[in-house]
Amino acid sequence: MEELIHKEGTVLNPNLGDYYVPTSMDIPEIQSIIVEHPGRLGPYGAKVIGEPPIVLPAPAIVNAIDNAIGVRLTEIPATPGRVLSSMKND
């Protein structure tokens, strides 16, 4: 949902105030399933908890779009304009 927009070498949205901030209303309900399996690298079997939520949504969204309408996006964010443009080029 964030994108660095630039034109002729000038950044057009240079601060975070220009970004759309997603809320809980922008995502489907999530069901958590706890699987106890200790990690090899962390102390006492601990695993990372912070990065997975920020790494996986973009590929999941573009895969869902591809599954729904058969258009593969190669750039994010998946804006309506990019989806429409990809549909026209496909």
N, C-alpha and C positions, 0 to 999 in steps of 0.2 A: 504493500500500500504506500510505499514511499519510493520516490524516484528522483534522481538528480537530473534536473532539466537544464540544458545549456544551449546557447546559441552563439555562434561565432566566438567561442572561447570565454563567454561570460556566463556564470551560473545564474539562472533566473530564480531559483528558490534556495538561497544560501542559508536559511535557518530552519530549525525544526518546527517553527510556528506555521510554516506553509504546508506541512504534512497532514494528511488525514490520519487521525489516531483511531485505530480500531477499538471497538468495545466488545463486550460479551454478546451483544446483539448481532455482531457480524460473523459469528461462527456457529456451527451446529452444536447441539448438546454433546458433550464428551463423556464417555463412560470410562472410568479408570479401572484398570485391572492390575492388581499388584502381583508380580511374579518374583518370588524370592529366589534369587540366584546371585551369589556373591561375585563381585568383580575380581579379576586377578591382579589388577594394577593398583587399586585403591587400598588405603590402610583399612584393615579389618573387613575387607571385602566391599568397601564403599564404592559407589559408582557416581559418575557425573549426573547432575540433575538440571543444570541451567541451560545447556546448549541445545539439546534435542528439540524443544519447542520452537526455537527460532530457525532451525535448519530445515525441518520437514514441511512446513505449510506450503511454500512456493511450489515445489515439485508436485505435491498432492493436488494443488489447485489447477495447475496446467494439465496434469493427467486427467483430472475430472472434466475439464473443458474438452480435452481430446476425446474422452470417452462419450461425452454428451453430444458433441456436434461434429466430431471427426476432424478438428483443426488443431494442429500442434503449434503452440506458441513457443518461441525461442527467446523471448524477452519478458521480464517482469518489471513492474506489476502488470497483471493481466487486466488492463483497462478495457472498457467497452469498445473504445476506438481501435485498439490493437486486435481485439477479437474480430470485429467487423472487417478490418483491413485484411486479416489472415483469411477470413471466409471468402473475401473477394478474390484474393490471390490464389486460392486453392483450386 
